[in-house]
Amino acid sequence: MGVKDWPRYLQTALAKHIGVLSKTVNEICRGKRGISAEMAMKLSKALGGSPQFWLNLQNNWELSYLDATDFDDIQLIAA
């Protein structure tokens, strides 16, 4: 079961534990809100993993929604 599938009461418990609104945790779980550096630190302390791990999850999720071919018209600038 992934975090997005957590029952609402677990999201609420996590939110209370890290000092944020349950709406915030729910929006992160549903992909409606990103993970900031501050949130990454809170998740790291509460759930384990490094803050960088949580930020990497966010970055990877965002990149997974991009289509690299949409950027084919951008050429490399030579140094």
N, C-alpha and C positions, 0 to 999 in steps of 0.2 A: 504494500500500500504506500503510495507516494504521499508527500505532504499535502498536495492538492486534494487528496481523497480523505484527509483526516476528518473525522466527525467534528461538527461545530464546537462541541464541548472541549475537545482537545485544542482547537485553535484559540478558544477563549482562555483556557488554562495557560497556554503559552504566552498569549498577550499579557495576561495579568502578571506572569512570572517575569517578563522582560520590561514591563511598564509602558505598554502601548495599548491603543484601542484594539478590541477584537476585530473591528472592521479593517484595521490596517493589516493584520495577519491574514484575514480572509481574502483581502484584495491581492496580497502577495501570492497566496496559494492559488488563486484563480488567474494569475498572470495579468491582473489589472493594475498592479503597482510594482515598481522595481525595488531592488534591494540596494539601499544606499550604504555608504561606508559605515555610518552609525548603526544601521540595522544589521549589517554584516557582523559587526563587533558583538552586538546583542545576541544574535543567533549563534555565533561562535561560543560565547560564554554559556548559553543555555543548552545547546544541542551538540556541541563539539565541532571539530573541524576548525580550521583557521579562518580569520576574517577574509583572507584572500580566496579560500575555497568558496565561500558564499558569493563573493564578488565575481569569481570566475563562472559560477553557475549562472549568474545574471548576464554576464557578457556572452556566454555561450548560447543562452536562450535567445538573446536579442539577435545575435549573428545567425541563428538558425532560421530566422524569419526573413532574412535578406536573400535576394537572388543576385548572385555575383554578376550575372549577365546584364543586369540593369546598370552596371557601372563600366561596361566595356568601352564606352566612348571616352573615358578618362585615361589620358596617356601619362606615363611616368615622366616626371621632370628630371632630366639628367643633372647631376650635381656638378 
